[in-house]
């Protein structure tokens, strides 16, 4: 009981996710702003710091460092530190009373009213000598000497020189460096931050099946054939190619065309029915080529600035080697059979699922981790994970952490169209990106409400929405009925509302024929057959897609997540929003029509204050889709959108006050 203890309170630390259970997400090069409510009884002057370090990967781990926090008023403190490298960081907050600085303020008040402060000077001297001892131990003899000299002066009694020394801001600053940290309070949790590489936040995804690479609908393509698609994908402006599973496909219960239960010998089956005599999740379908061919494909794509994303589908065909080699990994019925996958009324006769939480998990989970690491070794760093919400959530938390501890540059996209809280939990568990409900938001109010939810804290601290207007599984009713105008407007929304978006091959051709009315499935789905793609089909919107992606590359505001702000449009068929960088160097306004059939006009309420523009100031806007420039002034603007040009995208430029009449900046 002989030692003093501290009484500083630290609470409401943020960002912190579920009391520190999960890591918040940032991107390398960003700073993490940490806030906390910090206070104690009385009127002591407080000092607070953010303590932080990089903890993974192991070879990049650092010692603890400290960054000062600043009082923002009302007991709110704030500090930030740079997240310089890809990997896992941890931080906490520490605070303590600066007893010497507090003593100085009290002495000044007493001196100002003529009080005798000889006793107080002795107190100050004792504190300075203790501070000097700490300075000496820290290897700062000059600062220790300065404090001892002042202490000696204080001990001689009250004098003008002693009072002047006590009020010296420089002495107070030196003393504060060696305050008594034994009475500090440290926040009782150590929250984490996972710092992703840029691709986890910004990317344009294009999905295609390499087996259809020859485009005749008859001949099975190979990775060598798929390499010939790369310049085409590059011309569209996509920088990530996502491939469905590339593994051997089972023969038992193989699906035929249009999900038929009866397959002919010529049917290629669903790539998601993984595994056969040729191998399982670490093997390549021989009809696509060899593992070396796949590596060549990855290398060729990388040479064009394109990364390859691979589908991870942790499920098996009944022919998968795992079924025979590890029966303990599956649940068997009393008759010995394995239950096939179901989501009534859907049934997947060609797929069986693992027994995720049974006794076999001790060897199953490490094996599945080795699958991911196997493809990392082949040059893949991006994985789209199939139906993660149908597997235990704790498995994904374990797997992603295990992989990213060694390979922090891996990116996982969650393909989970399920209940909102489950989707959010998957993001908390580690998925860098998530599919969203964007695909089914068809009206202005619901679109704005949903995008505001997922692009602002607290959700944006852990979840990044990747917007897809279509997938091989999903042909939304809107696209079935809307024609090219609908394809254009949904692409414009997806490409500009989020920093990551994607589309499945055929979108640029306005492919929109359903298997039957009321179903969101494609007729003659490529999931079950080879497709004859005519990439030059009349009516395609290739140039439109290419322009959207070029704009995304050229304007930094579109590459950030969490910078989306909606503003008033007087037409409910027109949505209006702003994307800008924090420093204002890139500012872009977007207006998009929800009407694929008729022109729509609207008055737009321009957010002048957010743009840093005065109400009477003239500024220039550059409409990027049509390459037209205009001068705007005042708080409103007018737009006319058509099915051919359903989106207007304006880069905003303010004129600089200078001698150069045409000197303006972006």
Order of alpha helices (4+ residues) and beta strands (2+ residues): beta-beta-beta-beta-beta-beta-beta-beta-alpha-alpha-alpha-alpha-alpha-beta-beta-beta-alpha-alpha-beta-alpha-beta-alpha-beta-beta-alpha-beta-alpha-beta-alpha-beta-alpha-beta-alpha-beta-alpha-beta-beta-beta-beta-alpha-beta-beta-beta-beta-beta
